[in-house]
Amino acid sequence: MVAHVATVAFLGLEARAVEVQVQISSGLPKFLIVGLPDKAVAESRERVHAALAAIGLSLPPKRITINLSPADLPKEGSHYDLPIALGLLAAMGAIDAEMLGGYVAVGELGLDGRIAPCPGVLLAAMHASGRSLGLICPAAHGPEAAWAGDVEVLGAPDLIALLNHFRGTGILTPPVPGIAEAPESGPDLRQVKGQETAKRALEIAAAGGHNLVMVGPPGAGKSLLAACLPGILPDLTPAEALEVTMIASVAGDLQDGRLIRRRPFRAPHHSASSVALVGGGLRVRPGEVSLAHLGVLFLDELPEFQRVALDSLRQPLETGTVSVARANAHVTYPARVQLIAAMNPCRCGHLGDPTLACSRAPRCAADYQARVSGPLLDRIDLHVDVQAVAAADLVLPPPAEGSAEVAARVKAARDLQTVRYEGEGVRSNAEADGNLLERVATPDEPGRRLLAQAAEAMRLSARGFHRVLRVARTIADLAGSDGIGRVHVAEALSYRRQAPRN
């Protein structure tokens, strides 16, 4: 007899069906797991053997073969423990094999029979829902799995509770969806003294989903401005929240099964490698750019990051996805982020201040800024010089306008974009491209003439030209204007970095 239990293999945000086939046959005692298992899967036999012993069951002294089908699909992770154990129980007659046929099972086993948490349960629940199957998972992930909608979830704390449920001697209570996370109160724009130009650029970035780089001396407020951005961004829609929560689930970062409603804000240290930023590794995991999907990726001290790591962000910023190619797998993660970067004008940070600048200026600044490639900077829509805060500004009372007022204008602009791009597969102005951009962001005649002159004088690339149009469209949305005028184009051009001349 061969027992069959359904489970999944994770490839990015795709859950592929895997069937665990268990056969107990005559022969010398042996426990084999085949079907391209990795080290964690191969070690399942020790955890499963100990877990079954803990509940008073011992494996028969026969040849036990576990096949993970399809055999050519790599199997990674410890979530195969539970389906292997259930398959063995079915093959031994301790549990009804037909009852298991209606479920997908995922979970790691402890040596004492407990079912331990594992990454990717929400994605497995979505997969089970699509196949009209139920889900067996760790009890800790029950509230998370319940977000998948119309799917029967059995969240079991241990093997004994699961066996009792199938035997009818103890019924597992269906979990309720975990409550949405409480919004966190971050810094408010009222804390920022002065810096009106930078605050205006931050509002434009939030309203259109644009990338932003701030250049200024230490202590000018660049990091504080970046930290204020989540407070003026609109909350995730239910569909977006589920998408972001699935990424956190696959990465193992989801806490208490709570649905994520706040846009992510990730701020990796400048020592982060390219794998940490875009994902990868021996067991492919999402990187920071995917963990910040539909949120903010803040890179402080931008030139201090490794050049290779920064350049690996080019494709995600352009396409909104990350493709990690390995010899045994090709994985794609979503990565539609707002890149907010901050950097000093030079290594000492005080270029332009004759009392503080080093003796190597301006060569010091040229060498320092050259660490960031031109193609990467060309993908950033808004470039802002942040000046040092004057003492007169520091002693002033907090400004009357804070994050709440700015967030209201940002939401109004985003609502306009939601209506404009309905059915286009686009969420914001920053994602508009091609024919769609020509249709929604064509300026009037004075604006067109100004843009043509500026493109020649500033040596804008084709990408830069289109990014100016996107920013101008956002500025017009903030002003409540249907069309794009010269004033909107002029402001958009003021945030554009001019290409260096040879």
C-alpha positions as CSV (number, residue, x, y, z in Angstrom):
1,M,0.0,0.0,0.0
2,V,1.2,3.5,-0.8
3,A,-0.2,6.4,1.2
4,H,-0.5,9.8,-0.4
5,V,-0.4,13.3,1.4
6,A,-0.5,16.6,-0.4
7,T,1.9,19.4,0.4
8,V,3.7,22.2,-1.4
9,A,7.1,23.4,-2.5
10,F,7.8,27.2,-2.5
11,L,9.3,28.9,-5.5
12,G,9.2,32.6,-4.8
13,L,5.5,33.5,-4.2
14,E,4.4,30.4,-6.1
15,A,3.4,27.3,-4.2
16,R,3.7,24.2,-6.4
17,A,1.9,21.0,-5.6
18,V,4.0,18.2,-4.1
19,E,2.7,14.7,-3.3
20,V,4.3,12.8,-0.5
21,Q,4.1,9.1,-1.3
22,V,4.9,6.6,1.6
23,Q,5.5,2.9,1.1
24,I,6.2,0.4,3.8
25,S,7.5,-2.8,2.2
26,S,9.3,-6.0,3.1
27,G,13.0,-5.9,3.3
28,L,15.9,-4.9,5.5
29,P,14.9,-2.0,7.8
30,K,15.7,1.3,6.0
31,F,14.3,4.8,5.9
32,L,14.8,6.5,2.5
33,I,13.6,9.9,1.3
34,V,13.9,10.5,-2.5
35,G,12.8,13.3,-4.8
36,L,15.6,15.9,-4.7
37,P,15.4,16.7,-0.9
38,D,17.8,19.2,0.6
39,K,19.6,18.7,3.9
40,A,16.6,19.9,6.0
41,V,14.3,17.4,4.2
42,A,16.8,14.6,4.5
43,E,17.0,15.2,8.3
44,S,13.2,14.8,8.5
45,R,13.5,11.1,9.1
46,E,15.2,11.7,12.5
47,R,12.6,14.3,13.6
48,V,9.7,12.1,12.3
49,H,11.1,9.0,14.0
50,A,11.5,10.8,17.4
51,A,8.0,12.5,17.1
52,L,6.2,9.2,16.5
53,A,8.1,7.6,19.4
54,A,7.0,10.5,21.6
55,I,3.4,9.7,21.0
56,G,3.9,6.0,21.6
57,L,4.2,4.7,18.1
58,S,7.3,3.0,16.6
59,L,8.1,2.5,13.0
60,P,7.9,-1.2,11.7
61,P,11.2,-2.9,11.1
62,K,10.7,-2.8,7.3
63,R,11.9,-0.8,4.3
64,I,10.3,2.6,4.3
65,T,10.4,4.7,1.1
66,I,9.3,8.3,1.0
67,N,9.0,9.8,-2.5
68,L,8.4,13.5,-2.9
69,S,6.7,13.9,-6.3
70,P,7.5,15.4,-8.8
71,A,10.9,14.0,-8.4
72,D,12.6,16.7,-10.6
73,L,11.4,19.6,-8.4
74,P,13.9,20.6,-5.6
75,K,12.4,20.3,-2.1
76,E,13.7,22.7,0.5
77,G,12.7,23.4,4.1
78,S,11.4,21.6,7.2
79,H,7.7,21.9,6.4
80,Y,7.8,18.4,4.9
81,D,8.0,16.9,8.3
82,L,4.3,16.9,9.0
83,P,3.1,15.4,5.7
84,I,5.8,12.7,5.9
85,A,4.6,11.8,9.4
86,L,1.0,11.8,8.3
87,G,1.8,9.6,5.4
88,L,3.6,7.1,7.7
89,L,0.6,7.1,10.0
90,A,-1.7,6.4,7.1
91,A,0.5,3.6,5.8
92,M,0.6,2.1,9.3
93,G,-3.2,2.2,9.6
94,A,-3.2,4.7,12.5
95,I,-5.1,7.3,10.5
96,D,-7.7,7.1,7.7
97,A,-5.8,7.7,4.4
98,E,-9.0,8.9,2.7
99,M,-9.6,11.7,5.2
100,L,-6.1,13.0,4.5
101,G,-6.9,13.2,0.8
102,G,-8.8,16.4,1.4
103,Y,-6.0,18.4,2.9
104,V,-2.6,20.0,2.2
105,A,-0.2,19.6,5.1
106,V,2.7,21.7,6.1
107,G,4.6,21.9,9.4
108,E,7.9,21.1,11.2
109,L,8.0,18.5,13.9
110,G,9.7,18.7,17.3
111,L,11.2,15.7,18.9
112,D,8.4,15.6,21.5
113,G,5.7,15.5,18.8
114,R,4.9,19.2,18.8
115,I,4.1,20.8,15.4
116,A,6.4,23.8,15.2
117,P,5.9,27.0,13.1
118,C,7.4,27.1,9.6
119,P,7.5,29.8,6.9
120,G,5.0,30.1,4.0
121,V,1.8,28.9,5.7
122,L,-0.3,31.7,4.2
123,L,1.0,30.9,0.7
124,A,0.2,27.2,1.3
125,A,-3.3,28.2,2.5
126,M,-3.9,30.2,-0.7
127,H,-2.7,27.2,-2.7
128,A,-5.1,24.8,-0.8
129,S,-8.0,27.2,-1.3
130,G,-7.3,27.3,-5.1
131,R,-7.5,23.4,-5.1
132,S,-10.6,23.3,-2.9
133,L,-8.7,21.5,-0.2
134,G,-8.3,22.1,3.5
135,L,-5.0,22.9,5.2
136,I,-3.3,21.2,8.1
137,C,-0.7,23.5,9.7
138,P,0.9,24.4,13.1
139,A,-1.6,26.0,15.6
140,A,0.6,29.0,15.7
141,H,-0.1,29.7,12.1
142,G,-3.8,29.1,12.2
143,P,-4.8,32.8,12.4
144,E,-2.5,33.4,9.5
145,A,-3.9,30.6,7.3
146,A,-7.5,31.8,8.1
147,W,-6.8,34.9,6.0
148,A,-6.8,32.7,2.9
149,G,-10.6,32.8,2.8
150,D,-12.8,29.8,2.1
151,V,-10.5,27.1,3.3
152,E,-10.8,24.6,6.2
153,V,-7.9,25.1,8.5
154,L,-6.8,22.5,11.1
155,G,-4.3,24.3,13.3
156,A,-2.8,21.5,15.5
157,P,-0.4,22.1,18.4
158,D,0.9,18.5,18.2
159,L,0.5,15.1,16.6
160,I,-1.7,13.8,19.4
161,A,-4.3,16.6,19.0
162,L,-4.3,16.0,15.2
163,L,-4.8,12.2,15.6
164,N,-7.6,12.8,18.1
165,H,-9.3,15.1,15.7
166,F,-9.3,12.5,12.9
167,R,-10.4,9.8,15.3
168,G,-13.3,12.0,16.5
169,T,-12.2,12.0,20.1
170,G,-11.1,15.6,20.2
171,I,-12.1,18.2,17.7
172,L,-9.8,21.0,16.8
173,T,-11.4,24.5,16.9
174,P,-11.3,26.4,13.6
175,P,-8.9,29.4,13.9
176,V,-10.1,32.9,13.4
177,P,-8.2,35.3,11.2
178,G,-5.5,37.2,13.1
179,I,-6.4,40.8,13.7
180,A,-4.7,43.4,11.5
181,E,-1.6,45.0,13.0
182,A,-2.0,48.2,14.9
183,P,-0.7,51.2,13.1
184,E,2.6,52.5,14.5
185,S,3.1,56.2,15.1
186,G,6.3,57.2,13.5
187,P,8.0,60.6,13.3
188,D,5.7,63.5,12.3
189,L,6.7,66.1,9.7
190,R,6.1,68.7,12.5
191,Q,9.4,67.5,13.9
192,V,11.2,68.8,10.8
193,K,12.4,72.4,11.1
194,G,12.8,74.3,7.8
195,Q,13.6,72.1,4.8
196,E,10.5,73.2,2.9
197,T,11.9,72.1,-0.5
198,A,12.7,68.6,0.8
199,K,9.3,68.3,2.5
200,R,7.6,69.3,-0.8
201,A,9.7,66.7,-2.7
202,L,8.7,64.1,0.0
203,E,5.0,64.9,-0.6
204,I,5.4,64.5,-4.4
205,A,7.3,61.2,-3.9
206,A,4.5,59.9,-1.6
207,A,1.7,61.1,-4.0
208,G,3.1,59.4,-7.1
209,G,5.2,56.5,-5.7
210,H,8.4,58.1,-7.0
211,N,12.0,57.4,-6.0
212,L,13.8,60.2,-4.1
213,V,17.5,60.9,-3.3
214,M,18.5,63.6,-0.7
215,V,22.0,65.1,-0.7
216,G,23.1,67.2,2.2
217,P,25.5,67.6,5.1
218,P,25.2,65.5,8.3
219,G,22.5,66.5,10.7
220,A,20.3,68.3,8.0
221,G,17.4,65.9,8.7
222,K,17.6,63.5,5.7
223,S,17.0,60.4,7.8
224,L,14.2,62.0,9.8
225,L,12.5,63.0,6.5
226,A,12.7,59.5,5.2
227,A,11.3,58.1,8.5
228,C,8.3,60.5,8.1
229,L,7.4,59.0,4.7
230,P,5.3,56.0,5.9
231,G,3.2,58.4,8.0
232,I,2.0,60.2,4.9
233,L,1.5,57.2,2.6
234,P,-2.0,55.7,2.4
235,D,-2.7,52.3,4.0
236,L,-2.5,49.2,1.9
237,T,-5.7,48.1,0.2
238,P,-7.0,44.6,1.3
239,A,-5.5,43.0,-1.8
240,E,-2.1,44.8,-1.3
241,A,-2.1,43.8,2.4
242,L,-2.5,40.1,1.5
243,E,0.3,40.4,-1.1
244,V,2.7,42.0,1.4
245,T,1.7,39.5,4.2
246,M,2.4,36.6,1.9
247,I,6.0,37.9,1.3
248,A,6.5,38.2,5.1
249,S,5.1,34.7,5.6
250,V,7.5,33.2,3.0
251,A,10.4,35.0,4.7
252,G,9.3,33.9,8.1
253,D,8.9,37.4,9.4
254,L,5.1,37.3,10.0
255,Q,4.3,37.9,13.7
256,D,1.3,36.2,15.4
257,G,-0.6,35.8,12.1
258,R,-1.4,39.5,11.9
259,L,-2.3,40.9,8.5
260,I,0.0,43.7,7.5
261,R,-1.9,46.9,6.8
262,R,1.0,49.4,7.1
263,R,3.3,49.9,4.2
264,P,6.7,48.3,4.9
265,F,9.7,50.5,5.7
266,R,13.0,48.7,5.3
267,A,16.3,50.4,6.1
268,P,19.2,47.9,5.6
269,H,22.7,48.8,6.8
270,H,25.2,49.9,4.2
271,S,27.2,46.8,4.7
272,A,24.4,44.7,3.1
273,S,25.4,42.5,0.2
274,S,23.6,42.2,-3.1
275,V,22.1,38.9,-2.0
276,A,20.7,40.7,1.1
277,L,19.2,43.5,-1.0
278,V,17.7,41.6,-3.9
279,G,17.4,38.0,-2.5
280,G,19.1,34.7,-3.2
281,G,21.3,32.5,-1.2
282,L,21.6,28.7,-1.1
283,R,18.0,28.5,-0.1
284,V,16.5,31.4,-2.1
285,R,14.9,34.0,0.2
286,P,13.4,37.4,-0.6
287,G,15.8,40.3,-0.1
288,E,15.2,43.7,1.3
289,V,13.8,45.1,-1.9
290,S,11.0,42.4,-1.9
291,L,10.4,42.7,1.9
292,A,9.7,46.4,1.1
293,H,7.3,45.6,-1.7
294,L,4.6,48.3,-1.9
295,G,6.4,50.2,0.7
296,V,9.7,52.1,1.2
297,L,13.3,51.0,0.9
298,F,15.5,53.5,2.6
299,L,19.2,53.4,1.8
300,D,21.1,55.8,4.1
301,E,24.7,56.7,3.3
302,L,24.1,55.5,-0.3
303,P,27.7,55.7,-1.6
304,E,28.9,53.5,1.3
305,F,27.0,50.5,-0.1
306,Q,28.9,48.1,-2.3
307,R,28.8,49.2,-6.0
308,V,27.7,45.7,-7.0
309,A,24.9,45.7,-4.5
310,L,23.6,49.0,-5.6
311,D,23.7,48.1,-9.3
312,S,21.7,44.9,-8.5
313,L,18.8,47.2,-7.8
314,R,18.6,48.5,-11.3
315,Q,16.3,45.8,-12.6
316,P,13.9,45.8,-9.6
317,L,13.5,49.6,-9.8
318,E,12.6,49.4,-13.5
319,T,10.4,46.3,-13.6
320,G,9.1,46.0,-10.1
321,T,10.2,42.4,-9.9
322,V,13.3,40.4,-8.9
323,S,14.4,37.4,-10.8
324,V,16.9,35.2,-9.0
325,A,18.4,32.5,-11.3
326,R,20.2,29.5,-9.8
327,A,21.3,26.2,-11.3
328,N,18.5,24.4,-9.6
329,A,15.8,27.1,-9.5
330,H,14.5,30.3,-11.1
331,V,12.6,32.3,-8.6
332,T,10.7,35.6,-9.1
333,Y,9.7,37.9,-6.2
334,P,7.6,41.2,-6.5
335,A,9.7,44.3,-5.7
336,R,7.6,47.4,-6.4
337,V,9.2,49.8,-4.0
338,Q,9.8,53.5,-3.4
339,L,13.6,53.9,-3.1
340,I,14.4,56.7,-0.7
341,A,18.2,57.4,-0.5
342,A,20.3,59.8,1.5
343,M,23.9,60.7,1.0
344,N,26.4,63.3,2.0
345,P,27.9,65.6,-0.7
346,C,31.4,64.3,0.0
347,R,33.1,62.0,2.5
348,C,33.5,64.7,5.2
349,G,29.9,65.9,4.4
350,H,30.6,69.6,4.5
351,L,31.2,70.5,0.9
352,G,30.4,74.1,0.3
353,D,31.1,75.2,3.9
354,P,34.6,76.9,3.8
355,T,35.0,76.5,7.6
356,L,34.4,72.8,7.6
357,A,35.1,71.4,4.1
358,C,38.3,69.3,3.7
359,S,41.3,70.5,1.6
360,R,40.6,68.0,-1.1
361,A,37.4,69.7,-2.3
362,P,36.0,69.5,-5.0
363,R,37.9,66.3,-5.9
364,C,36.7,64.7,-2.7
365,A,33.0,65.2,-3.7
366,A,33.6,64.0,-7.3
367,D,35.2,60.8,-6.1
368,Y,32.6,60.2,-3.4
369,Q,29.6,60.7,-5.6
370,A,31.1,58.6,-8.4
371,R,30.6,55.5,-6.2
372,V,26.9,55.6,-7.2
373,S,26.5,54.7,-10.9
374,G,24.8,57.1,-13.3
375,P,22.3,54.4,-14.5
376,L,21.1,53.9,-10.9
377,L,20.7,57.7,-10.4
378,D,18.9,57.9,-13.7
379,R,16.2,55.7,-12.2
380,I,15.6,58.1,-9.3
381,D,12.8,60.6,-10.1
382,L,13.5,63.3,-7.5
383,H,16.9,64.7,-6.6
384,V,16.9,67.2,-3.8
385,D,19.7,69.2,-2.2
386,V,19.1,69.4,1.6
387,Q,20.9,72.3,3.2
388,A,22.0,72.5,6.8
389,V,19.3,73.8,9.1
390,A,19.9,77.4,10.1
391,A,19.9,78.3,13.8
392,A,17.0,80.7,13.2
393,D,14.9,77.7,12.0
394,L,15.8,75.6,15.0
395,V,14.4,78.0,17.6
396,L,11.1,78.5,15.7
397,P,8.0,76.7,17.1
398,P,6.9,73.5,15.2
399,P,5.2,74.2,11.9
400,A,1.5,74.2,11.8
401,E,1.3,71.6,9.0
402,G,2.2,68.0,10.0
403,S,1.9,64.5,8.5
404,A,-1.9,64.4,8.8
405,E,-2.4,67.4,6.6
406,V,0.1,66.2,4.0
407,A,-1.3,62.6,4.1
408,A,-4.8,64.0,3.2
409,R,-3.4,65.6,0.1
410,V,-1.4,62.5,-0.8
411,K,-4.5,60.3,-0.4
412,A,-6.6,62.6,-2.7
413,A,-3.9,62.4,-5.3
414,R,-3.7,58.6,-5.0
415,D,-7.5,58.4,-5.3
416,L,-7.3,60.2,-8.6
417,Q,-4.7,57.8,-9.8
418,T,-6.7,54.8,-8.7
419,V,-9.6,56.0,-10.9
420,R,-7.3,56.9,-13.8
421,Y,-5.5,53.6,-14.0
422,E,-8.5,51.3,-13.2
423,G,-8.1,48.2,-15.4
424,E,-4.6,49.2,-16.5
425,G,-2.7,47.1,-14.0
426,V,-1.0,50.2,-12.7
427,R,-1.2,51.6,-9.1
428,S,0.5,55.0,-9.4
429,N,2.0,57.5,-11.7
430,A,5.5,56.1,-11.1
431,E,4.4,52.8,-12.8
432,A,2.9,54.4,-15.9
433,D,4.8,53.7,-19.1
434,G,4.7,53.6,-22.8
435,N,1.4,54.5,-24.5
436,L,-0.3,54.9,-21.2
437,L,2.1,57.6,-20.2
438,E,1.6,59.5,-23.4
439,R,-2.2,59.3,-22.9
440,V,-2.3,60.6,-19.3
441,A,0.8,62.8,-19.0
442,T,1.0,64.9,-22.2
443,P,1.7,68.6,-21.3
444,D,0.1,71.5,-23.0
445,E,2.0,73.5,-25.7
446,P,3.9,75.8,-23.3
447,G,4.8,72.8,-21.1
448,R,5.9,70.8,-24.2
449,R,8.2,73.5,-25.4
450,L,9.8,73.9,-22.0
451,L,10.3,70.2,-21.7
452,A,11.9,70.0,-25.2
453,Q,14.3,72.8,-24.3
454,A,15.2,71.3,-21.0
455,A,15.7,67.8,-22.4
456,E,18.4,69.3,-24.8
457,A,20.0,71.6,-22.2
458,M,20.0,69.0,-19.4
459,R,20.9,66.1,-21.7
460,L,18.0,64.0,-20.4
461,S,18.0,60.3,-21.4
462,A,14.8,58.8,-22.7
463,R,14.2,57.3,-19.2
464,G,14.8,60.7,-17.6
465,F,12.4,62.4,-20.0
466,H,9.6,59.9,-19.1
467,R,10.3,60.3,-15.4
468,V,9.9,64.1,-15.7
469,L,6.5,63.5,-17.2
470,R,5.5,61.1,-14.4
471,V,6.6,63.6,-11.8
472,A,4.8,66.5,-13.6
473,R,1.6,64.3,-13.7
474,T,1.9,63.8,-9.9
475,I,2.4,67.6,-9.3
476,A,-0.7,68.3,-11.4
477,D,-2.7,65.7,-9.3
478,L,-1.7,67.4,-6.1
479,A,-2.9,70.6,-7.6
480,G,-6.2,69.0,-8.7
481,S,-5.5,69.8,-12.3
482,D,-6.7,67.5,-15.1
483,G,-4.0,68.7,-17.5
484,I,-0.2,69.3,-17.2
485,G,0.9,72.9,-17.6
486,R,4.2,74.7,-17.9
487,V,4.3,75.3,-14.1
488,H,4.0,71.6,-13.4
489,V,6.7,70.7,-15.9
490,A,9.0,73.4,-14.5
491,E,8.7,72.1,-10.9
492,A,9.3,68.5,-12.1
493,L,12.5,69.6,-14.0
494,S,13.8,71.3,-10.8
495,Y,14.0,67.9,-9.2
496,R,15.9,66.3,-12.1
497,R,19.6,65.6,-12.0
498,Q,21.5,67.1,-14.9
499,A,23.7,64.7,-16.8
500,P,27.4,65.6,-16.5
501,R,29.2,67.0,-19.5
502,N,32.4,65.5,-20.8
